[in-house]
Amino acid sequence: MHREEDKESIIKQTARFLKYNKLVFILSVIAAAMIIFAIFADKGLLTRFRYQSEKNKLEKQLGEEKKKQEELKKEVEELNNSTEKIEKIAREKYGMTKEGEQIYKIEVDSTK
């Protein structure tokens, strides 16, 4: 029974507060709405953090791709300036030989 009186008392106190402090209540509701909007809106904080994370990931990926590009440029430069490099690739990758050369294939038994 005491709890019901406390509940009624709290409700009455709240109603009395709102009755005499309407401006405070309205400003509180507006402030709460603005905070919620600032966090959850399309251009809110959550969206901003998500985009920042995605930007960091893409910048890292861009750095890796630039590194690969530099390595490929170096390889192209080597191929343009070195016949030895071209010959090595031709032999290893395509199995080509010089005129008059003989190739011996060695089979290794992997079970031993």
Residue pairs with C-beta under 8 A, 6 or more apart in sequence:
17 25
18 25
37 44
38 44
38 45
39 45
39 46
40 46
41 47
78 85
79 85
79 86
79 89
90 96
91 97
95 103
97 103
